[in-house]
């Protein structure tokens, strides 16, 4: 093999390596773009999920507030009914006491 043939062979080999590097760079660029796109999509989807969770928490909080209001209303009504019942019982006991005291006097 002559020196010139060796140089040609080295040039071909070098050209092959350069072509492989070019292909590798192109592939890395495509992978980088794809990775960036996937990260962006994941970020958007994550933001959407966080917003949905926040909305759900707001709904739950509103339901809890409504339930607390209803419990307060029922507690107020219950206290009023208990007071009324206590007054009725007191009146009955007082009335029975009066009847018993009249029966003892007679």
C-alpha positions in Angstrom: 0.0 0.0 0.0 1.4 3.3 -1.0 1.5 6.5 1.1 -1.1 8.0 -1.1 -3.5 5.0 -0.7 -2.9 5.2 3.1 -3.9 8.9 3.0 -7.0 8.2 1.0 -7.9 5.5 3.4 -7.3 7.8 6.4 -9.5 10.5 4.6 -12.3 8.0 4.0 -12.0 6.8 7.6 -12.0 10.4 8.9 -14.9 11.2 6.7 -16.8 8.2 8.0 -16.1 9.3 11.6 -17.2 12.8 10.8 -20.4 11.5 9.2 -21.2 9.4 12.3 -20.6 12.4 14.6 -22.9 14.5 12.5 -25.6 11.8 12.7 -25.0 11.5 16.4 -25.3 15.3 16.9 -28.5 15.3 14.9 -29.9 12.4 17.0 -28.9 14.1 20.3 -30.7 17.3 19.1 -33.8 15.3 18.3 -33.6 13.6 21.7 -33.1 16.9 23.4 -36.1 18.5 21.7 -38.3 15.4 22.5 -37.2 15.5 26.1 -37.9 19.2 26.4 -41.4 18.7 24.8 -42.1 15.9 27.2 -41.0 18.0 30.2 -43.2 20.8 29.0 -46.2 18.5 28.5 -45.6 17.0 32.0 -45.5 20.5 33.5 -48.7 21.5 31.9 -50.5 18.3 32.9 -49.2 18.7 36.5 -50.4 22.3 36.6 -53.8 21.1 35.4 -54.0 18.4 38.0 -53.0 20.9 40.8 -55.8 23.2 39.6 -58.3 20.3 39.6 -57.3 19.4 43.1 -57.6 23.0 44.3 -61.1 23.2 42.8 -62.0 19.9 44.6 -60.7 21.3 47.9 -62.8 24.4 47.4 -65.9 22.3 46.8 -65.2 20.3 49.9 -64.6 23.4 52.0 -67.9 24.9 50.7 -69.7 21.7 51.6 -68.2 21.7 55.1 -69.2 25.3 55.6 -72.8 24.5 54.5 -72.8 21.5 56.8 -71.5 23.6 59.7 -74.3 26.1 59.1 -76.9 23.4 59.1 -75.5 21.9 62.3 -75.6 25.3 64.0 -79.2 25.8 62.8 -80.3 22.4 64.1 -78.5 23.0 67.4 -80.3 26.3 67.9 -83.6 24.6 67.1 -82.8 21.8 69.5 -82.0 24.2 72.3 -85.3 26.0 71.7 -87.2 22.7 71.7 -85.4 21.6 74.9 -86.2 24.9 76.6 -89.9 24.6 75.6 -90.0 21.0 76.8 -88.4 21.9 80.1 -91.0 24.7 80.6 -93.8 22.2 79.8 -92.3 19.6 82.2 -91.9 22.3 84.9 -95.5 23.3 84.4 -96.7 19.7 84.7 -94.7 19.1 87.8 -95.9 22.3 89.3 -99.5 21.4 88.4 -99.1 17.9 89.9 -97.6 19.5 93.0 -100.7 21.7 93.3 -103.0 18.8 92.9 -101.2 16.7 95.4 -101.1 19.6 98.0 -104.9 20.1 97.5 -105.5 16.4 98.0 -103.5 16.4 101.2 -105.4 19.4 102.5 -108.7 17.8 101.8 
